[in-house]
Amino acid sequence: MTAAPDISITRIQRSKLQDINLENIPFGKYFTDHMLEADYENGEWKNVEIKPYQPLLLEPSLAALHYGQAIFEGIKAYKDQQGNAFIFRPQDNFKRFNRSAERMNMPVVPEEIFMDGMNKLINLDKNWIPAKKDHSLYIRPVMFSTDELLGVRPSETYKFLIILSPTGPYFVDPMKILVEEKYTRAAPGGVGFSKNAGNYGGSMLAATEAKKKGYDQVLWTDAFEHKWLQEVGMMNVFFVINGIAITPSLEEGTILEGVTRDSVMKGLKEMGVKVEERKINIDEVVAAYNAGKVSEVFGTGTAAVIAPIKELNYKGFIMKFDPETYKISKAIKSWLNDIREGKHEDKFGWMWKVGA
Ligand SMILES: *Cc1c(COP(=O)(O)O)cnc(C)c1O
């Protein structure tokens, strides 16, 4: 690859920030003053620009709309008491983004564009990072194919964007979950481990049908037996059984490797909680439940961080849990918060400082 392209910066005339009340902001609704845009053409990335947030002009034949080469990431930036901006583990998201790109037959985005571009963009829109507790700036990198052609083949051109959205606390009421037995999110050899748009599109009907039955989301199971547990909605899942935190292992490629999942596992080990990353099936959960050994069930992901689960329904057998009594998930949530707020030593080097 040729030398990294320069990033040009065009600033807005007047910030929209003064028009927006950063209290009680809904998730992903408001966007900051600037965005990053880059184009891939003739085997290289070019036109890397930070410019005012604005609509895109796209052809109806745009390949991404028809054939779905589209991937994204979700990352959060925080501000400390001194006003310094930090991004939580962005290098991990950067690497995962390029693993998704490879699986979807898309070009990788170089570090100089993804990381340096994100740094410059956030530095420019730093005032948009809410300083309040549980608030953050949500970072959304996205890449999609842009060939204007209906022939089916990997696109030769792509667009990469980073947009930023200030976000408030993402309170999740404890969830009621239906164990999914009809639909499948991911199968071995498929695209389940990648953060591609189609995984979300393909999961929505299951969630909608679960909602009609009074449930918030589904617990995804394997494609063959509908027994081996994968993820809960679009989050990774943890079970605390006999005091051991268990989460499904990654080897089949059916699980999205969450950065929160990894942070939770490392944090739990720090706290002396035994963690097991392995295959786990619903029969084991039912048996442990009947023996009174399941103390916590929760989901993990960047948006909600920890989402407690209060009910699982497997073939009409209802398992109830009491999130009020959850200890491990509460402890890990405050441990993560303390690292983000600079109240706990960042021994893993997770807080990546934004700087000019
Ligand atoms: C993004 C995502 C997650 C959570 O990943 P984090 O890095 O923790 O935000 C889990 N499952 C799916 C399917 C996802 O797309």
The ligand as an ORCA input file, in Angstrom:
! r2SCAN-3c Opt
* xyz 0 1
  C     -21.522     -5.586     18.670
  C     -22.062     -6.883     19.094
  C     -21.849     -7.410     20.383
  C     -21.147     -6.662     21.487
  O     -19.840     -6.305     21.203
  P     -19.139     -5.164     22.049
  O     -17.791     -5.035     21.437
  O     -19.094     -5.615     23.449
  O     -19.978     -3.941     21.880
  C     -22.347     -8.666     20.672
  N     -23.037     -9.364     19.758
  C     -23.274     -8.903     18.527
  C     -24.024     -9.733     17.574
  C     -22.792     -7.643     18.149
  O     -23.039     -7.195     16.919
*
